[in-house]
């Protein structure tokens, strides 16, 4: 079955945004506790702690409740503060090595992003790295209601509608770094299968956060990779070259 598009997660997949997200989260929490910096939650005390907490919970709403102590009724306000605080913070997060080259290589194929970061913040960072035009659709947390956040598949469905792929049969590839990204992709597949669309999920673990645990995830990814180079090899093996003119690699096979 032909690959018709590639959907990406953003944070931890394309961009290493943890350091910036820690800074922004602290600014958001100041709206609820002006003295938050004197007693930071453990998850915000270090890069490593933040990454562990981020991979522990399903989505940002759960993270904010369980790790930062916000109440359910405060979450919508916290969400509304994320975009302005992100845009006020001028830190440019790092793009993972080799990612820009891979995105440009894939550009002839339709690609989109589904993220729990803000739409405008994503676009601003992609512009900085010269890859915004690689993506025809971006769905951020602010494009969805609270109940529609990952792993609810609504964002995925909206993304492929913007890409005009929702009525085409074939294979979609979804790439993310979190266990819930796999759940998200497979939840979408459950809806799309009746249209002749299947979803292949690739988990990328740039920082080796999941290397010893991913085999225990409730839903397994179709592929698990640790570098952009490994991801490139898998995508070559999925015959993306047939769609986008990408140079083939005879050593890679569709599994």
C-alpha positions as CSV (number, residue, x, y, z in Angstrom):
1,X,0.0,0.0,0.0
2,X,1.4,3.4,-1.0
3,X,2.6,5.9,1.6
4,X,0.4,9.0,1.1
5,X,1.7,11.2,3.9
6,X,3.8,11.7,7.0
7,X,2.5,13.2,10.2
8,X,5.0,14.3,12.9
9,X,4.9,15.1,16.6
10,X,7.0,18.2,17.4
11,X,8.5,18.4,20.9
12,X,11.1,15.7,21.4
13,X,10.7,14.5,17.8
14,X,11.7,17.4,15.5
15,X,12.8,19.9,18.2
16,X,14.6,19.4,21.6
17,X,12.4,22.0,23.2
18,X,12.6,20.9,26.9
19,X,14.8,23.8,28.1
20,X,12.6,26.4,26.6
21,X,9.5,24.6,27.8
22,X,10.7,24.6,31.3
23,X,11.3,28.4,31.2
24,X,7.8,28.9,29.7
25,X,6.1,26.6,32.1
26,X,7.5,28.5,35.1
27,X,6.2,31.8,33.6
28,X,2.7,30.2,33.1
29,X,2.7,28.9,36.7
30,X,3.6,32.4,38.0
31,X,0.1,33.5,37.0
32,X,-1.2,31.0,39.7
33,X,1.7,31.3,42.2
34,X,3.9,34.3,42.1
35,X,6.5,32.6,44.4
36,X,6.7,29.4,42.3
37,X,10.5,29.9,41.7
38,X,11.1,29.6,45.5
39,X,9.6,26.1,45.5
40,X,9.7,24.7,42.0
41,X,8.0,21.4,41.4
42,X,10.6,18.6,41.0
43,X,9.7,18.2,37.3
44,X,11.0,21.8,36.7
45,X,14.2,21.5,38.6
46,X,16.3,19.9,35.9
47,X,16.2,19.0,32.2
48,X,16.2,15.3,33.2
49,X,13.4,15.6,35.6
50,X,11.3,17.5,33.1
51,X,11.8,14.8,30.5
52,X,10.9,12.0,32.9
53,X,7.7,13.8,33.9
54,X,6.8,14.6,30.3
55,X,7.1,11.0,29.3
56,X,5.1,9.8,32.4
57,X,1.8,11.5,31.6
58,X,-0.5,11.2,28.6
59,X,-0.8,14.9,27.8
60,X,-0.1,18.4,29.0
61,X,-3.3,18.6,31.1
62,X,-2.4,15.5,33.1
63,X,1.2,16.8,33.5
64,X,0.0,20.2,34.8
65,X,-2.3,18.5,37.3
66,X,-0.1,15.8,38.6
67,X,3.4,17.4,38.4
68,X,2.6,21.1,38.9
69,X,-0.4,20.9,41.2
70,X,-2.9,22.9,39.1
71,X,-6.6,22.2,39.6
72,X,-8.8,21.0,36.8
73,X,-10.6,24.3,36.7
74,X,-7.2,26.1,36.2
75,X,-6.1,24.1,33.2
76,X,-8.0,26.0,30.5
77,X,-6.5,29.3,31.8
78,X,-3.0,27.7,31.9
79,X,-3.5,26.6,28.3
80,X,-4.5,30.0,27.2
81,X,-1.3,31.4,28.7
82,X,1.0,29.0,26.9
83,X,1.1,30.7,23.5
84,X,1.7,34.3,24.7
85,X,4.4,33.1,27.1
86,X,6.0,30.9,24.4
87,X,6.1,33.9,22.0
88,X,7.5,36.2,24.7
89,X,10.4,33.8,25.3
90,X,12.9,34.3,22.5
91,X,14.9,31.2,23.1
92,X,15.3,29.2,19.9
93,X,15.2,25.5,20.8
94,X,17.6,23.1,19.1
95,X,16.6,21.0,16.1
96,X,17.9,17.5,16.3
97,X,21.0,16.9,14.2
98,X,20.1,15.9,10.6
99,X,16.4,16.7,11.0
100,X,16.4,19.8,8.7
101,X,18.1,17.8,5.9
102,X,15.7,14.9,6.3
103,X,12.6,17.2,6.2
104,X,13.8,18.9,3.1
105,X,14.5,15.5,1.5
106,X,10.9,14.4,2.2
107,X,9.4,17.7,1.2
108,X,7.7,16.4,-2.0
109,X,5.5,14.2,0.1
110,X,2.6,15.7,2.1
111,X,3.5,16.3,5.7
112,X,1.8,17.7,8.8
113,X,2.4,18.2,12.5
114,X,0.2,17.3,15.4
115,X,1.5,18.7,18.7
116,X,0.6,19.8,22.2
117,X,2.7,22.9,21.6
118,X,1.1,26.1,20.2
119,X,0.6,26.5,16.5
120,X,2.3,29.9,16.2
121,X,5.2,28.9,18.3
122,X,5.8,25.8,16.1
123,X,5.6,27.9,12.9
124,X,8.1,30.5,14.4
125,X,10.7,27.8,15.1
126,X,10.2,26.1,11.8
127,X,10.7,29.4,10.0
128,X,14.0,29.9,12.0
129,X,15.3,26.6,10.6
130,X,14.0,27.2,7.1
131,X,11.7,24.2,7.1
132,X,8.2,25.7,7.5
133,X,7.3,25.0,3.9
134,X,7.9,21.3,4.4
135,X,4.6,21.2,6.3
136,X,1.2,21.9,4.7
137,X,-0.7,21.5,8.0
138,X,0.0,22.2,11.6
139,X,-2.4,21.3,14.5
140,X,-1.3,22.7,17.9
141,X,-3.0,22.3,21.3
142,X,-4.7,25.6,20.7
143,X,-6.5,24.2,17.6
144,X,-8.4,21.7,19.8
145,X,-10.6,21.6,22.9
146,X,-9.3,20.1,26.1
147,X,-11.0,16.8,25.5
148,X,-9.5,16.6,22.0
149,X,-5.9,16.6,23.1
150,X,-3.6,13.5,22.4
151,X,-4.2,10.6,22.5
152,X,-7.7,11.5,21.3
153,X,-7.3,11.2,17.5
154,X,-9.2,14.4,16.6
155,X,-6.0,16.4,15.9
156,X,-4.8,13.6,13.6
157,X,-8.0,13.6,11.6
158,X,-8.1,17.4,11.4
159,X,-4.5,17.3,10.1
160,X,-5.1,14.9,7.3
161,X,-8.2,16.8,6.3
162,X,-6.1,19.9,5.9
163,X,-3.7,17.8,3.8
164,X,-6.6,16.6,1.8
165,X,-5.7,13.0,2.5
166,X,-8.8,11.9,4.4
167,X,-10.5,10.4,1.4
168,X,-7.4,8.7,-0.1
169,X,-6.6,5.1,0.6
170,X,-3.0,4.2,1.5
171,X,-0.5,4.3,4.4
172,X,0.1,7.3,6.7
173,X,3.3,7.3,8.7
174,X,3.2,8.9,12.2
175,X,6.4,9.8,14.0
176,X,6.6,10.7,17.7
177,X,8.8,10.2,20.8
178,X,6.2,9.3,23.4
179,X,4.2,6.2,24.2
180,X,1.0,8.2,23.8
181,X,2.1,9.2,20.3
182,X,1.8,5.5,19.4
183,X,-1.7,5.3,21.0
184,X,-2.6,8.5,19.2
185,X,-1.6,7.1,15.8
186,X,-3.3,3.8,16.4
187,X,-6.5,5.5,17.7
188,X,-6.6,7.4,14.4
189,X,-6.1,4.2,12.4
190,X,-9.1,2.8,14.2
191,X,-11.2,5.5,12.6
192,X,-9.4,5.6,9.2
193,X,-9.3,1.9,8.4
194,X,-12.8,1.9,7.0
195,X,-11.5,4.4,4.4
196,X,-8.7,2.2,3.4
197,X,-6.0,4.1,5.4
198,X,-3.6,2.4,7.8
199,X,-1.1,4.1,10.1
200,X,2.4,3.0,10.7
201,X,3.8,4.4,13.9
202,X,7.5,5.1,14.3
203,X,8.9,6.0,17.8
204,X,12.1,8.0,17.8
205,X,14.1,8.1,21.0
206,X,16.8,10.8,20.4
207,X,17.6,11.0,24.1
208,X,17.4,7.3,25.1
209,X,14.5,8.0,27.4
210,X,12.5,5.0,26.4
211,X,15.1,2.5,25.3
212,X,14.6,0.3,28.4
213,X,10.9,0.7,28.7
214,X,9.3,0.9,25.2
215,X,8.7,-2.8,25.0
216,X,6.3,-2.5,28.0
217,X,4.2,0.2,26.3
218,X,0.5,-0.7,26.0
219,X,0.7,-0.4,22.2
220,X,3.9,-1.1,20.4
221,X,5.3,1.1,17.6
222,X,5.8,-0.5,14.2
223,X,9.4,0.8,14.4
224,X,11.7,2.1,17.2
225,X,14.7,4.2,16.2
226,X,17.1,6.4,18.1
227,X,18.6,8.7,15.5
228,X,17.6,10.7,12.5
229,X,19.8,8.5,10.3
230,X,17.9,5.4,11.6
231,X,14.6,7.1,10.9
232,X,15.8,8.0,7.4
233,X,16.6,4.3,6.8
234,X,13.2,3.2,7.9
235,X,11.4,5.8,5.8
236,X,13.5,4.6,2.8
237,X,12.4,1.1,3.5
238,X,8.8,2.2,3.5
239,X,9.2,3.1,-0.2
240,X,8.7,6.8,0.2
241,X,11.0,7.1,-2.8
242,X,8.1,5.8,-4.9
243,X,6.0,8.9,-3.9
244,X,8.5,11.7,-3.5
245,X,11.4,10.8,-5.8
246,X,13.7,10.1,-2.8
247,X,16.7,8.1,-3.8
248,X,16.1,4.4,-3.0
249,X,18.1,2.2,-0.7
250,X,18.1,-1.4,-1.8
251,X,19.2,-2.6,1.6
252,X,15.9,-1.4,3.2
253,X,12.8,-3.6,3.0
254,X,9.2,-2.9,3.9
255,X,8.5,-5.0,7.0
